[in-house]
Amino acid sequence: MPQAKLDGIDTFWRVIGQGPLPGLAVHCSLAHSGAFEGLGAELSDLLTLTAYDLPGHGGSADWDQSRPYQESACAQGRALLPEAPVHLIGHSFGATVALRLAVEQPERIASLTLIECVFFGVVRRDHPDHPSVTERLNGPFVQLMARGDYTEAARSFHGTWGDGRDWNAMSDRQRDGLIRRMPLIAAVNETNNGDPLNMLAEARLERLKVPTLLIEGAKSPPNIDMIHAGLARRLPQVTRVSIPGAAHMAPITHPAPVAKAIRDFLITNASVPASLPLV
């Protein structure tokens, strides 16, 4: 698997599939690029998907805190953008990175797929008095982190945003990995709860002329629907899809229906033929 220093960050990535179209994928917090293996296999005839490990995840180096976490993640993505316009896919926090990359360099993006995008700044701007805004800014998770109780913070985070496994059913190694990386979640939340690049304040999303697919799980937390509704009101070329039976980890737990949604979207909205030869 390739590994190199990208904008000063030792970065690991993998290439999935052998399709004729370039794809770039950004995983969710606490996962790694291997989270896209199932989805990439489903789309292997269509995309050659490059998926990279975020700082502090998988085979990439730890986050050095020299710049905001999302900026470090975007720096990796910028370095991996191919010359040809790319089909960009992001999941959860990775979707906020993908959205930012698209706003920064729309001419290099052929299509944008945001799965369970956690850009909570949208809810904060559209519904400032909604209880979910208060919870994000001063709820149980924030208070647990402030007390340094990373174990209970990890348990709480996994209960809302995990893959459905019971906390006690996981191995000690799996639980310890989540607990150890809770400070990364706090760093991620700084941009998730705000407005990176002033995308909302300056109406930059309204000017993003890139075909965009928003995918959510039918069983996801309700604030995902609120985020996607806010994005859909702003983005000029948007399609929304809900995956039956899926929750926040839809691309991992339900790769086949997520892949079908992406394939159908690309054929309908991104001038991709229904059948393409392998490269």
C-alpha positions in Angstrom: 0.0 0.0 0.0 1.3 3.5 -0.8 2.7 5.8 1.9 4.3 9.2 1.6 4.7 12.6 3.3 1.8 14.7 2.0 2.1 18.4 2.9 4.2 17.4 5.8 2.0 14.6 7.0 3.1 10.9 6.8 0.1 9.5 5.1 -1.0 5.9 4.2 -3.5 5.2 1.5 -4.9 2.3 -0.4 -6.3 1.9 -3.9 -9.5 -0.1 -4.3 -11.0 -1.2 -7.6 -9.9 -0.8 -11.2 -12.6 1.3 -12.8 -11.9 3.9 -15.5 -12.9 6.9 -13.3 -10.8 8.3 -10.5 -12.3 8.4 -7.0 -11.1 9.8 -3.7 -12.6 8.7 -0.4 -12.3 10.2 3.1 -13.3 8.0 6.0 -15.1 8.8 9.3 -13.4 9.5 12.6 -12.1 6.5 14.5 -11.9 4.4 11.3 -9.4 4.1 8.5 -9.2 3.8 4.8 -10.1 0.1 4.9 -13.6 1.1 5.9 -14.2 1.7 2.1 -13.1 -1.8 1.0 -16.7 -3.1 0.8 -18.0 0.0 -1.0 -15.0 0.2 -3.3 -15.5 -3.5 -4.2 -19.1 -2.8 -5.2 -18.0 0.1 -7.4 -14.7 -1.5 -8.7 -15.9 -1.7 -12.3 -16.7 2.1 -12.2 -14.1 3.7 -10.0 -10.5 3.4 -9.1 -10.9 4.6 -5.5 -8.0 6.1 -3.5 -8.8 6.1 0.2 -6.4 7.6 2.7 -5.9 7.4 6.5 -6.6 10.6 8.4 -4.0 11.8 10.9 -3.9 9.6 13.9 -5.8 6.8 12.1 -4.6 3.6 10.5 -1.1 3.8 9.0 -0.9 7.7 9.0 1.1 9.7 11.5 -0.4 11.2 14.6 -1.9 14.7 14.3 0.8 17.1 15.4 -1.6 19.9 16.3 0.3 22.5 14.3 -2.9 23.4 12.5 -6.6 22.6 13.0 -7.4 19.0 12.5 -9.7 19.5 9.5 -7.1 21.5 7.8 -4.6 18.7 8.2 -7.1 16.2 6.8 -7.8 18.6 3.8 -4.0 19.0 3.2 -3.8 15.2 2.7 -6.8 15.3 0.3 -5.5 18.2 -1.7 -2.2 16.4 -2.3 -4.1 13.3 -3.5 -6.5 15.0 -5.9 -5.7 13.7 -9.4 -5.2 15.8 -12.5 -8.5 14.7 -13.9 -11.7 15.7 -12.1 -12.4 13.2 -9.3 -15.5 11.6 -7.9 -15.1 12.6 -4.3 -16.8 10.6 -1.5 -16.8 11.4 2.2 -18.4 9.7 5.3 -19.3 11.5 8.5 -16.3 13.8 9.4 -14.8 12.7 6.1 -17.8 14.3 4.4 -17.0 17.6 6.0 -13.5 17.3 4.5 -14.9 16.4 1.1 -17.3 19.3 1.2 -14.5 21.7 2.0 -12.3 20.4 -0.7 -15.1 20.8 -3.2 -15.8 24.4 -2.2 -12.1 25.1 -2.4 -11.4 23.5 -5.8 -14.7 22.8 -7.6 -13.0 22.6 -11.0 -11.2 19.5 -9.8 -14.4 17.7 -8.6 -16.5 15.7 -11.1 -19.1 14.7 -8.4 -19.5 14.9 -4.6 -21.0 12.2 -2.4 -21.6 13.1 1.2 -22.6 10.2 3.5 -23.9 11.1 6.9 -22.3 14.5 6.8 -21.7 15.9 10.3 -21.5 19.6 9.5 -23.4 20.6 12.6 -22.7 24.2 11.8 -25.7 24.0 9.4 -28.1 23.2 12.3 -26.5 25.8 14.5 -27.1 28.4 11.8 -30.6 27.3 10.7 -32.0 26.3 14.1 -29.9 28.1 16.7 -32.4 27.3 19.5 -32.8 23.6 18.7 -31.9 21.3 21.7 -29.4 19.4 19.5 -27.3 22.7 19.3 -27.2 23.0 23.0 -26.2 19.4 23.4 -23.4 19.7 20.8 -22.0 22.7 22.7 -22.5 21.7 26.3 -24.0 18.2 26.4 -22.9 15.0 28.2 -20.1 14.2 25.8 -18.6 17.7 26.2 -18.8 17.5 29.9 -17.3 14.1 30.0 -14.4 15.3 27.9 -13.9 18.4 30.1 -13.6 16.1 33.1 -11.1 13.9 31.3 -13.4 10.9 31.5 -12.5 9.5 28.1 -13.9 6.0 28.8 -17.4 7.2 29.4 -17.0 9.8 26.6 -16.1 6.9 24.2 -19.0 4.8 25.4 -21.4 7.7 24.8 -19.9 8.5 21.4 -20.1 4.9 20.2 -23.7 4.6 21.4 -24.8 7.4 19.1 -22.4 7.2 16.2 -21.0 3.6 16.3 -21.8 0.6 14.1 -24.4 -0.9 16.3 -22.1 -3.2 18.3 -22.7 -3.4 22.0 -19.9 -1.6 23.9 -19.4 -4.6 26.2 -19.3 -7.0 23.2 -16.2 -5.4 21.8 -12.7 -6.5 22.7 -10.5 -4.6 25.2 -8.3 -3.6 22.2 -11.2 -2.1 20.3 -12.5 -0.2 23.3 -9.1 1.0 24.2 -8.6 2.3 20.7 -11.8 4.4 20.9 -10.9 5.7 24.3 -7.4 6.7 23.3 -8.6 8.7 20.3 -11.3 10.7 22.1 -9.2 13.9 21.9 -9.3 13.6 18.1 -13.1 13.7 18.4 -12.9 16.9 20.4 -10.6 18.4 17.7 -13.0 17.3 14.9 -15.9 18.9 16.7 -14.3 22.3 16.6 -14.9 22.5 12.9 -18.0 20.3 12.7 -19.8 22.7 15.0 -18.5 25.8 13.3 -18.4 27.2 9.7 -15.2 26.1 8.0 -14.2 28.5 5.2 -17.2 30.7 6.0 -19.2 28.4 3.7 -22.5 29.4 5.3 -21.8 33.0 6.2 -20.6 33.8 2.7 -23.1 31.6 0.8 -20.3 29.6 -0.8 -22.4 26.4 -0.9 -25.0 28.2 -3.1 -22.2 28.7 -5.7 -21.0 25.1 -5.7 -21.8 23.9 -9.2 -20.9 20.3 -8.6 -23.5 17.4 -8.7 -23.9 16.3 -5.1 -25.4 13.2 -3.5 -26.4 13.2 0.1 -26.8 9.7 1.6 -28.1 9.0 5.1 -29.2 5.9 7.0 -33.0 5.7 7.7 -32.1 4.9 11.3 -29.5 7.7 11.8 -29.7 10.3 14.5 -32.3 13.0 13.6 -29.8 15.8 13.4 -28.3 14.2 10.2 -31.7 14.8 8.5 -31.5 18.4 9.6 -28.0 18.8 8.3 -28.8 17.2 5.0 -32.0 19.3 4.6 -29.9 22.5 5.2 -27.3 21.4 2.7 -30.0 20.5 0.2 -31.5 24.0 0.5 -28.2 25.5 -0.4 -26.5 23.3 -2.9 -27.7 23.9 -6.5 -27.4 20.3 -7.8 -28.3 18.0 -5.0 -29.9 14.5 -4.7 -30.9 12.9 -1.4 -31.1 9.2 -0.7 -32.0 7.3 2.5 -30.7 3.8 3.0 -33.4 1.5 4.6 -32.2 -0.3 7.8 -28.9 1.6 7.9 -27.7 4.0 10.6 -24.6 6.3 10.8 -22.2 3.6 9.6 -24.1 2.9 6.4 -21.1 2.6 4.0 -19.6 0.0 6.3 -22.7 -1.9 7.3 -24.7 -1.5 4.1 -22.1 -1.2 1.3 -24.2 -2.7 -1.5 -27.2 -0.3 -1.3 -24.9 2.7 -0.7 -22.9 1.7 -3.8 -26.1 1.4 -5.8 -27.2 4.8 -4.7 -23.8 6.2 -5.8 -23.8 4.3 -9.1 -27.4 5.5 -10.0 -26.5 9.0 -9.1 -23.3 9.0 -11.3 -25.2 7.6 -14.2 -28.1 10.1 -13.9 -26.2 13.2 -12.8 -22.5 13.0 -13.6 -22.5 11.9 -17.3 -21.3 8.4 -16.4 -22.3 5.6 -18.8 -24.2 2.7 -17.3 -21.5 0.3 -18.6 -17.8 1.1 -18.9 -14.7 -1.1 -19.8 -12.2 -1.8 -17.2 -8.9 0.1 -17.4 
